[in-house]
Amino acid sequence: MLVDVGPVASGSVKAWTEWADQLVGEFRDEFPSNTSLPATAMEDLGRYVRQWKPPKGGGETWRWHAETDPDELEYLVHALFRLDARLSAEVRRGERADAPDNGRAFYLVLVRALLHALEMESPARAAFVDQLRSSWPIAAQAN
């Protein structure tokens, strides 16, 4: 299936991916019982975050296209959901600063594109997306 993310301002992409790359590295190095995702999921998520980083001098807008296996895309979305849930809880408890404000536009565009691709793939995946929208605030906003 084709996943198409963007266009979105390169500055927003840069802010979010730099923050997320640091966060993924931190979580990947955690003691296994403390993390909300297995190390392999953090590695996979980190690989995507690095793919999304805009090239230096790449222009004002950014876009990403990729042919992705539907199972892998569902896995990625679920990993983002679980990571977001953990981060939100830590922010509420005052244990962590929230994601950068200027990266929010990218994250919204990213989640919207990933969910749309899943939703169009099959009725079962559309049901999965509906379920996420009822429990994941960014997914509800991306609708």
C-alpha positions as CSV (number, residue, x, y, z in Angstrom):
1,M,0.0,0.0,0.0
2,L,1.2,3.5,-0.7
3,V,1.5,5.9,2.2
4,D,1.7,9.6,1.4
5,V,2.6,12.1,4.2
6,G,2.6,15.9,3.6
7,P,3.1,18.4,2.4
8,V,4.1,20.0,5.7
9,A,6.5,22.7,6.7
10,S,10.1,21.3,6.9
11,G,10.6,23.2,10.2
12,S,7.8,21.3,11.8
13,V,9.1,18.0,10.6
14,K,12.6,18.9,11.8
15,A,11.4,19.9,15.3
16,W,9.3,16.7,15.8
17,T,11.8,14.2,14.3
18,E,14.7,15.6,16.3
19,W,12.7,15.4,19.5
20,A,11.3,11.9,18.6
21,D,14.8,10.6,17.6
22,Q,16.2,11.6,21.0
23,L,13.1,10.1,22.8
24,V,13.3,6.8,20.9
25,G,17.0,6.5,21.8
26,E,16.3,7.1,25.4
27,F,13.4,4.6,25.5
28,R,15.4,2.0,23.6
29,D,18.1,2.1,26.2
30,E,15.7,1.7,29.2
31,F,15.6,-1.3,31.3
32,P,13.1,-3.7,29.5
33,S,10.5,-3.7,32.3
34,N,10.3,0.1,32.3
35,T,9.5,0.5,28.7
36,S,6.0,0.5,27.1
37,L,7.3,-1.0,23.9
38,P,9.7,-3.9,23.2
39,A,13.2,-2.9,22.0
40,T,12.5,-4.1,18.5
41,A,9.5,-1.8,18.2
42,M,11.6,1.1,19.4
43,E,14.2,0.2,16.8
44,D,11.6,0.1,14.1
45,L,10.0,3.3,15.2
46,G,13.5,4.9,15.2
47,R,14.1,3.8,11.7
48,Y,11.0,5.6,10.5
49,V,11.8,8.7,12.5
50,R,15.2,8.8,10.7
51,Q,13.5,8.4,7.3
52,W,11.2,11.3,8.1
53,K,14.0,13.7,8.9
54,P,14.1,16.4,6.2
55,P,17.3,16.7,4.3
56,K,19.5,19.7,5.1
57,G,18.6,22.5,2.7
58,G,15.7,20.5,1.5
59,G,13.3,23.4,1.0
60,E,10.4,24.9,2.9
61,T,8.0,21.9,2.6
62,W,8.5,18.2,3.1
63,R,6.7,15.2,1.8
64,W,7.2,11.4,2.2
65,H,5.9,8.6,0.1
66,A,6.6,4.9,0.7
67,E,5.2,1.6,-0.4
68,T,4.5,-0.2,2.9
69,D,3.2,-3.5,3.9
70,P,-0.3,-3.1,5.6
71,D,0.8,-5.2,8.6
72,E,3.9,-3.2,9.1
73,L,1.9,0.0,8.9
74,E,-0.6,-1.2,11.5
75,Y,2.4,-2.2,13.7
76,L,3.9,1.3,13.3
77,V,0.6,3.0,14.1
78,H,0.1,0.9,17.2
79,A,3.7,1.7,18.3
80,L,3.0,5.4,17.9
81,F,-0.3,5.1,19.9
82,R,1.4,3.3,22.8
83,L,4.3,5.7,22.8
84,D,2.0,8.7,22.7
85,A,-0.1,7.2,25.6
86,R,3.1,6.8,27.7
87,L,4.3,10.3,26.9
88,S,1.0,11.9,27.7
89,A,0.9,10.2,31.1
90,E,4.4,11.4,31.8
91,V,3.6,14.9,30.8
92,R,0.5,15.0,33.0
93,R,2.6,13.8,36.0
94,G,5.2,16.5,35.3
95,E,7.9,13.9,34.5
96,R,8.6,15.1,31.0
97,A,8.1,18.1,28.8
98,D,5.6,17.8,26.0
99,A,6.6,17.5,22.3
100,P,7.7,20.8,20.7
101,D,4.8,23.0,19.7
102,N,6.3,23.7,16.3
103,G,6.4,19.9,15.6
104,R,2.7,19.5,16.3
105,A,1.6,20.3,12.7
106,F,3.9,17.5,11.3
107,Y,2.7,15.0,13.9
108,L,-1.0,15.7,13.0
109,V,-0.3,15.4,9.3
110,L,1.7,12.2,9.9
111,V,-1.0,10.5,12.0
112,R,-3.7,11.6,9.6
113,A,-1.8,10.1,6.6
114,L,-1.0,6.8,8.4
115,L,-4.6,6.3,9.6
116,H,-6.0,7.2,6.2
117,A,-3.8,4.7,4.4
118,L,-4.9,2.0,6.9
119,E,-8.5,3.0,6.7
120,M,-8.5,2.6,2.9
121,E,-6.7,-0.8,3.0
122,S,-9.6,-2.9,4.3
123,P,-12.8,-2.9,6.4
124,A,-10.9,-4.6,9.3
125,R,-8.2,-2.0,9.3
126,A,-10.8,0.8,9.1
127,A,-12.4,-0.7,12.2
128,F,-9.0,-0.6,13.9
129,V,-8.7,3.1,12.9
130,D,-12.1,3.8,14.3
131,Q,-11.1,2.2,17.6
132,L,-8.0,4.3,17.8
133,R,-9.9,7.5,17.1
134,S,-12.1,6.8,20.2
135,S,-9.1,6.4,22.5
136,W,-6.2,8.4,21.0
137,P,-6.6,12.2,21.1
138,I,-4.3,13.0,18.1
139,A,-6.2,10.4,16.0
140,A,-9.5,12.0,16.8
141,Q,-8.0,15.5,15.8
142,A,-6.6,14.0,12.6
143,N,-10.0,12.8,11.5
